Amino acid sequence: MFTPPARDGLLDQLARHGRIWRAALTQALKRDAQFRAQAWTTGLVALAEIATGLIPVLLIIRTSSQINGWTGGQIIAVTGMFQLAMGVLNTFVAPNLTRIDGYVREGELDTILIRPASAQWLTTFRWIQPAAFTGALAGVALIIVGLWGSPISPVGVIAAVLVFGCGLAMIGCLWANLSYLAFWFEAASFIHTLVREALTAGRYPVAFFPSAIRAVLIFVVPIGAAASLPVQFLSHGVDLALLGGVILAAVVIILLTRLHWRLALARYSSASS
């Protein structure tokens, strides 16, 4: 049984976590500078994945100038948004969640729980892989190329940023909840391969899928919320009902993830006990 440390004020907690994250980022940049070959390899792999992912997209848009109301440029923008989302996740979230299984099996979670910061926050954001952000930057380039010349309204931009942020939060929470299965099973490392494979559907607009699959890609495996909906709001107009649904879903899954973490910790047996 772990006794949480006395709580400071909200601003003090935010400041402390901000300092910890800044120190983690500095350490990550120094690590990549020290192991430059590995950093370059990670960046090149990210670019190769983008090139590979673009091949089927280019084949699709060669067959028609419009598919289900989506132009070739808009489809490329969705691919770019997908790469941006995956680049952010691979930089800030994936390096952490893939370690939770090891924390639980090897008892490393003990040292995290006694630190003066949220253990859930540390297990989600402590490790950073800056080289993986290469994929995010390339994704931004694809978004610009895909939407070049399209009329974009300020309302569309705000809605796109909001739904993108909610989509990222939902994906991160989904991934975290699946990672917490390590507290119940002896090994849950296979989960990460499963998640990455499921997210690949986000390379294409959700309009390409049947209605039931669209709902899954927006609310269950929410890569559609992060990749397709931002481009949809920028190029096809803002659907306020859909935007509200995504925001509500994000709030619900964040609360459920917090509850799941507490239940998982209650099950955890310290390596020192």
Beta strands, then each sheet from edge to edge (+ up, - down):
strand 1: 66-67
strand 2: 70-71
sheet 1: 1+ 2-
end
